[in-house]
Amino acid sequence: MPAMVNHENDKIISEFMGLLADKAYPCVAARAAMSRNHLSYLVLGDLRCPADDRRILKFIYEFTGSFRSAQESFHSAVIIFRGPRIDDEKTFDDLLWAKLQSLSALDAENFRCDKRVSSDPRDAAFSFSLGEEGFFIIGLHPASSRPSRRFSYPALVFNPHEQFEVL
């Protein structure tokens, strides 16, 4: 069974890479990260399940250490969930914010908010912070009203805030 899961994960990651490789895909930073092989992937079970939250944090912390020490820019961490099936924007938004709240609560046990960004979502300088690093997070799912945010699976893409300052 584990080999099958790895094969399934590889297939899901390949599908995501295909989305970014499409010449019509509008995100320049994502395409740059892919062309430089600066995308890190984690494929998990269900977006609703809190059991993987510490694993997600470990993945994000390792990603943060990696891009902070890199000489080149444009890095993204992609977390893809095999489920649940998403049929509308509200369901995804609710699940997204629940997941981010759970991650934030766990992160707060050891870290504060990145001092370079605001922790207030109403502030124009807001950025979601994990491991004292600000992130601009893109959510993708099959029912997105924005074609550039449609993907077969629910996914969260963590982009270091500082990259968007450069852009």
Phi, psi and chi 1 to 4 in degrees:
 res  aa     phi    psi   chi1   chi2   chi3   chi4
   1 MET       -  -45.1 -175.9   77.6  163.6      -
   2 PRO   -55.7  -39.0  -26.0   33.8      -      -
   3 ALA   -62.9  -36.4      -      -      -      -
   4 MET   -65.9  -41.6 -172.7  172.4 -174.2      -
   5 VAL   -62.5  -43.7  170.1      -      -      -
   6 ASN   -62.1  -41.1  -71.7  -22.8      -      -
   7 HIS   -63.1  -42.8  176.6   68.4      -      -
   8 GLU   -63.1  -42.2 -179.2 -177.2  -19.6      -
   9 ASN   -61.9  -43.8  -70.6   -5.2      -      -
  10 ASP   -60.3  -40.7  -69.2  -15.1      -      -
  11 LYS   -64.5  -41.9 -176.3  178.6  174.5 -174.0
  12 ILE   -64.6  -43.8  -68.1  169.2      -      -
  13 ILE   -64.2  -42.0  -69.3  167.9      -      -
  14 SER   -61.3  -39.0  -68.8      -      -      -
  15 GLU   -63.6  -40.8 -177.1  178.9  -21.8      -
  16 PHE   -64.6  -43.2 -173.4   84.6      -      -
  17 MET   -62.0  -35.7  -68.2  173.4   71.0      -
  18 GLY   -62.8  -38.5      -      -      -      -
  19 LEU   -59.5  -47.7  172.8   74.1      -      -
  20 LEU   -68.7  -31.8  -61.3 -175.7      -      -
  21 ALA   -74.0  -18.2      -      -      -      -
  22 ASP   -61.4  125.6 -174.7  -28.1      -      -
  23 LYS   -58.6  -22.6  -68.1 -174.6 -171.5  -44.3
  24 ALA   -81.6  -10.6      -      -      -      -
  25 TYR   -68.0  125.1 -167.6   74.9      -      -
  26 PRO   -83.7  -13.8   30.7  -35.6      -      -
  27 CYS   -83.4  107.6 -177.1      -      -      -
  28 VAL   -65.2  -41.4  174.8      -      -      -
  29 ALA   -63.2  -41.8      -      -      -      -
  30 ALA   -64.5  -42.5      -      -      -      -
  31 ARG   -65.3  -37.7  -67.9  172.3   59.4  103.1
  32 ALA   -65.5  -43.4      -      -      -      -
  33 ALA   -61.4  -41.9      -      -      -      -
  34 MET   -66.5  -44.3 -171.9  177.8   81.7      -
  35 SER   -64.7  -26.5   71.5      -      -      -
  36 ARG   -94.3    3.3  -65.8  175.6  176.9  153.0
  37 ASN    59.8   41.6 -159.3   26.0      -      -
  38 HIS  -110.1   30.2  -69.1  171.5      -      -
  39 LEU  -105.8  131.5  -66.5  173.7      -      -
  40 SER  -110.0  139.0  -61.7      -      -      -
  41 TYR  -123.0  144.2  -66.6   96.1      -      -
  42 LEU  -139.6  123.8  178.1   63.3      -      -
  43 VAL  -110.8  128.0  179.5      -      -      -
  44 LEU  -128.3  177.9  -63.0  169.5      -      -
  45 GLY   -73.7  -90.0      -      -      -      -
  46 ASP  -118.0  128.3 -164.8  -58.6      -      -
  47 LEU   -56.2  -30.2  176.1   59.5      -      -
  48 ARG   -76.0  -19.0  -60.8  168.9  -67.7 -166.7
  49 CYS   -83.4  124.3 -178.3      -      -      -
  50 PRO   -79.5   -7.2   28.6  -33.8      -      -
  51 ALA   -61.1  -27.7      -      -      -      -
  52 ASP   -95.6    4.3  -72.5  -39.5      -      -
  53 ASP   -61.6  -41.1  -70.8   -5.0      -      -
  54 ARG   -67.6  -34.8  -69.8 -161.9 -173.7  -84.7
  55 ARG   -64.6  -40.0 -174.6  171.9  173.6 -161.2
  56 ILE   -61.8  -46.4  -68.8  170.0      -      -
  57 LEU   -60.6  -44.7  -74.5  178.3      -      -
  58 LYS   -57.9  -43.3 -177.7  177.7 -174.2  -73.9
  59 PHE   -61.1  -45.6  171.5   72.1      -      -
  60 ILE   -67.2  -40.6  -66.9  -63.6      -      -
  61 TYR   -63.5  -42.1  -62.7  155.3      -      -
  62 GLU   -65.0  -42.0  -71.0  171.5   -2.7      -
  63 PHE   -59.8  -44.3  167.1   75.5      -      -
  64 THR   -60.7  -46.1  -60.6      -      -      -
  65 GLY   -60.6  -38.2      -      -      -      -
  66 SER   -67.8  -48.7  175.8      -      -      -
  67 PHE   -74.0  -28.1   86.0   75.5      -      -
  68 ARG   -65.2  -32.3  -77.8  179.3  176.8  165.4
  69 SER   -92.3   -2.5   64.7      -      -      -
  70 ALA   -76.7  150.0      -      -      -      -
  71 GLN   -84.7  -26.8  -60.7  -64.2  -41.2      -
  72 GLU  -102.2  161.9  -63.1  177.0  -22.4      -
  73 SER   -99.9 -178.0   57.4      -      -      -
  74 PHE    67.4   84.4  -59.9  112.7      -      -
  75 HIS  -127.7  143.7  -62.4 -101.9      -      -
  76 SER  -142.4  144.7  -64.3      -      -      -
  77 ALA  -109.4  124.3      -      -      -      -
  78 VAL  -113.4  122.2 -178.1      -      -      -
  79 ILE  -114.1  118.2  -56.4  170.6      -      -
  80 ILE  -113.1  133.7  -57.0  169.4      -      -
  81 PHE  -109.4  134.8  -61.2   89.3      -      -
  82 ARG   -69.5  -18.8  -71.5 -173.1 -144.7   95.9
  83 GLY  -156.6  175.3      -      -      -      -
  84 PRO   -83.6  177.8   35.1  -37.0      -      -
  85 ARG   -69.6  128.6  179.1 -179.2  163.4   89.6
  86 ILE  -109.3  122.9  -55.8  -71.4      -      -
  87 ASP  -112.2   -6.3  -66.7  -36.9      -      -
  88 ASP  -157.1  160.6   61.4   84.7      -      -
  89 GLU   -62.8  -42.3  -62.5  -94.7    6.6      -
  90 LYS   -62.1  -43.4 -179.5  169.0  179.0   -0.2
  91 THR   -58.8  -47.4  -61.4      -      -      -
  92 PHE   -63.2  -46.0  179.5   76.8      -      -
  93 ASP   -58.2  -43.6  -72.9  -11.7      -      -
  94 ASP   -61.9  -44.4  -69.6  -12.8      -      -
  95 LEU   -67.6  -40.4  -66.8  174.5      -      -
  96 LEU   -58.5  -52.8  165.5   74.2      -      -
  97 TRP   -67.2  -33.6  -73.3  107.9      -      -
  98 ALA   -64.7  -43.3      -      -      -      -
  99 LYS   -64.6  -45.1  179.9   58.9   69.9 -177.2
 100 LEU   -64.4  -38.1  -66.5  180.0      -      -
 101 GLN   -63.8  -42.5 -178.2   57.6   48.4      -
 102 SER   -63.3  -44.9  177.8      -      -      -
 103 LEU   -63.4  -42.0  -66.4  173.1      -      -
 104 SER   -62.2  -42.2 -179.8      -      -      -
 105 ALA   -62.9  -43.0      -      -      -      -
 106 LEU   -67.2  -42.4  -72.1  172.0      -      -
 107 ASP   -61.4  -38.0 -177.0   71.0      -      -
 108 ALA   -64.3  -14.9      -      -      -      -
 109 GLU   -65.8  -26.0  -66.3  172.8    4.6      -
 110 ASN  -128.2  -16.5  -61.9  -58.3      -      -
 111 PHE  -134.3  157.9  -63.0  100.7      -      -
 112 ARG  -103.0  174.8  -70.7 -177.4  -87.2 -178.5
 113 CYS   -67.0  145.2 -179.4      -      -      -
 114 ASP   -54.9  123.3 -177.3  -19.1      -      -
 115 LYS   -68.6  -14.8  -67.1  176.6 -176.4  169.5
 116 ARG   -82.5   -8.4  -60.7  168.3  -64.8  173.4
 117 VAL  -131.2  167.5  -59.3      -      -      -
 118 SER   -92.4  145.5  171.7      -      -      -
 119 SER   -93.4   -0.3   60.9      -      -      -
 120 ASP   -92.5  113.0 -178.3   -5.9      -      -
 121 PRO   -59.9  -18.1  -19.2   27.9      -      -
 122 ARG   -83.4  -12.9  -63.3  167.7  -65.1 -168.4
 123 ASP   -83.7  138.1 -171.5  -30.3      -      -
 124 ALA   -62.0  -22.8      -      -      -      -
 125 ALA   -92.6   12.3      -      -      -      -
 126 PHE   -64.6  142.1  169.0   74.6      -      -
 127 SER  -152.9  138.5 -159.3      -      -      -
 128 PHE   -69.2  134.5 -173.1   77.6      -      -
 129 SER  -119.4  131.8 -175.0      -      -      -
 130 LEU  -136.9  135.8  -69.1  175.9      -      -
 131 GLY    60.1   32.5      -      -      -      -
 132 GLU    58.3   33.0  -65.0 -177.6   17.7      -
 133 GLU  -128.4  128.0 -174.9   67.6   44.1      -
 134 GLY   -78.5  140.1      -      -      -      -
 135 PHE  -130.6  143.7  -70.9   97.6      -      -
 136 PHE  -100.5  119.7 -178.6   73.4      -      -
 137 ILE  -109.6  130.6  -59.0  170.1      -      -
 138 ILE  -106.7  131.3  -56.0  -69.9      -      -
 139 GLY  -105.7  134.8      -      -      -      -
 140 LEU  -124.1  147.9  -62.9   97.4      -      -
 141 HIS  -167.0  163.1   60.2   92.5      -      -
 142 PRO   -64.4  -25.5  -11.4   17.6      -      -
 143 ALA  -100.6   15.5      -      -      -      -
 144 SER   -62.2  138.8  177.9      -      -      -
 145 SER   -74.0  -18.5   60.2      -      -      -
 146 ARG   -96.9  118.1  -63.1  175.1   65.7 -179.6
 147 PRO   -54.2  -34.9  -26.2   33.9      -      -
 148 SER   -71.6  -10.5   63.9      -      -      -
 149 ARG  -109.5   12.5  -56.9  -83.1  172.2   94.2
 150 ARG   -91.8  130.0  -81.2 -171.7 -150.6  133.2
 151 PHE  -149.4  152.2 -176.7   58.0      -      -
 152 SER   -61.2  -22.2  -56.5      -      -      -
 153 TYR  -127.2  154.9  -59.8   88.9      -      -
 154 PRO   -65.4  135.6   -7.3   14.1      -      -
 155 ALA  -146.5  149.0      -      -      -      -
 156 LEU  -122.9  128.9  -54.8  177.2      -      -
 157 VAL  -114.1  118.0 -178.9      -      -      -
 158 PHE   -96.2  117.4  -72.9   73.3      -      -
 159 ASN  -115.1  126.4  -60.4  -71.6      -      -
 160 PRO   -56.2  132.3  -25.2   34.9      -      -
 161 HIS   -55.3  -38.6  179.0   83.1      -      -
 162 GLU   -61.1  -27.7   67.6 -176.3   33.8      -
 163 GLN   -63.2  -37.6  -72.0 -179.2  173.1      -
 164 PHE   -75.1  -23.7  -73.5   88.5      -      -
 165 GLU   -66.7  -37.8  -66.6  -64.1  -41.0      -
 166 VAL   -66.9  -41.5  171.8      -      -      -
 167 LEU   -67.9      -  -71.0  173.7      -      -
